[in-house]
């Protein structure tokens, strides 16, 4: 499985795609992402370690907090996880 990072998150990680191995849930995959790219922690996690409210997370194109079990949503090899920072424009 892998993470796709967009906008400022890809800049913070210096890549837009991060492979993840040995994760059984979205939460474990998120922990693995932060472990390999610690600069992302302040960008995506609150002080208590929870996902910041303004960050959008998708698992294979669906919101795991609405369509799944949140961070406990199971993941498998080949899955795509994505993180989006807030977007503004006009």
C-alpha angles and dihedrals in degrees: 000000000000144000122237112207124198137202114331092006093060089047092052091050093039089229138065097215127051122180118220128198131187100023122134098182140032088252093054090048089051090051090050091050092052091045092056095038107031092172087073094061095081090043098054110019133067121226090268091055096254123129112272113253095238095053115097116214124190131187111202089336097310131101105247091203091060103027100029144020099293113237089351091064108126118244132198138194110288095031120133121220120189136194124199126187120215112289126210132178144127 
